[in-house]
Structure formats: C-alpha cells, structure tokens
Amino acid sequence: MILITGGAGFVGRHLVTRLLGQGEEVRVLARGGAEAGDANVVQGDIRDLSALVSAARGCRAVIHLVGIIREGAGASFQQVHVGGTRTVVQACHEAQVHRLLHMSALGARPGASSRYHRTKWEAEELVRASGLGATIFRPSVMFGAGNSFLAQVRALLHRGPVIPIIGDGTSLVQPIWVEDVVSCFVGALADPDTVGHAYELGGPETFGFQQLLELLAEAEGVDKPKLHLPVWLMRPAVSVLSRLLSRFPLTSDQLTMLMEDNICDITGMRETFGLEPAPIREQLPD
C-alpha cells in the first residue's frame, strides 16, 4: 500500500491512475469528499497528525504532494508547506513508514524572494533532517490534462482585445508534462539508489514567457496584439486587487516568481529515470 497526500489534486490524479494501472494498492488522504478514482480515500487534513498516522499505517511508502500556489484563510504557505510536511514526517515515524517521496518546486532555495519558494525550501530541510529514506522532486511549471495554470492562460488569451504581458516577457520557464513527473515518482519508488537525492525536473525546451504565450495563442487560434505592462505599475495594482478580490488571477508572490527564470539542468533526471521528456507542443491537444 502507498499513501499519497494530495492524491485528488492535479499531479495526484495522474499518479494514482498510473500506480493503480501497475497493480499497486493506493490510499489517498483527502479533504471534503474528494474522489481519487479507485484508490482508497481517507478523509483528513494534512495538518491532522492522528489522521495521517492512521492513513499511513501498513503502507510501504508515503508520497507527499500537498502544496498551495496562493494563500487563503487558514491556509498559509507556512501552515501547509512547512507545518504540513512536519506532520507528514512525524506520521511516517509513528506509523513506521521509512520511505518518503516529497514534492517540492523548482526555485526552492534559502532566501528566495517569494514566500512560496522559501517555505518549499523549509519543507525540504525538514525532509532532509527526518532520517527517512527520502527523495525530493523539484519540477518546473507542469502541463497536462486538468492543469489549472494552462486553463488560466487560455482564459487570458480569449479575454479582451489584447494579450497582456507583464514586463518584457523574457523570464524563462521549462514546462514539463505531468506524466513525465509521474514517471519520475514511480521510478524512484522502485529504485533505492534515489534515496537521499533531490531531482530537478523540466521539459526538453525553455521558453520566454512571451514565447510560451505565443505558442499557446497559436494553438488556440488567437491572433491579438500584445500589451506589455510595466512591472513597476503592476506591483501595487496586484497587491491591492489580490487582497480585495479573492478570484483575482495573480498575487504579489506569484508576480515575484513570474519575473524569475524557472529552468534547470535535467541531465540527472534523464540519466536516473531513463526519461526523455515530452515537448509541450506534442501534448497541446491534451
């Protein structure tokens, strides 16, 4: 049995499907009546130690996927990324589960400009200090069926008379297909030599943000002029609007990350998992 936290989320649904297809027994910790295919769903919160211990008992590994990209009431980066990971580590010890696969993020580092990346790094530090047989993954922007990021970009392309681009649009990203991320997790489960290592995950190509928008616009049949919005103007606007409007599509923390490159060397990923990642162009119809 394998326990997956966040198994009802974007990556989790793909991972659950793959593991079940390989004959694995899968248990998912989820909140609020979430479904995860044919997996055994256990209701519980990532910060509830007793629920986690109960869910982890009898499992040979825990895969910790839970994360948030924006903060909300009662769900800060510190609470979810750091507090949640601390609880997962403690639950592994109490349930005597010695194998942990942990989802971090590309850009996680000490002293990062964004709280998202700083708390992802703090969570990694907890995992490294846990004494568990742990493997850490740091993916770049992920794409695939059910991805909310690309859905938001598509909505942006179809809304209004222009395509807005914050800054000069040259910040680099290295999109990776979610099924390739899943392949790395599955590969690590079967390979004890991955214990104690962190792997940066990215696709075969890098794009400036404007290049990525142009690629998606072409696929969507959208042909509109582009409007570059200066960062100095957007920062105060985003700060105010994201606090006033809960559904405003951008936060100050996300704006900070949007202005940074998010790329990596994928040699380790290729060599360890025997994986040649799929280009985004091949998967756009999905």
Beta strands, then each sheet from edge to edge (+ up, - down):
strand 1: 2-5
strand 2: 26-30
strand 3: 40-43
strand 4: 61-64
strand 5: 99-103
strand 6: 133-139
strand 7: 142-143
strand 8: 163-166
strand 9: 172-173
strand 10: 176-177
strand 11: 198-201
strand 12: 207-208
strand 13: 226-229
sheet 1: 3+ 2+ 1+ 4+ 5+ 6+ 11+
sheet 2: 7+ 10+
sheet 3: 8+ 13+
sheet 4: 9+ 12-
end
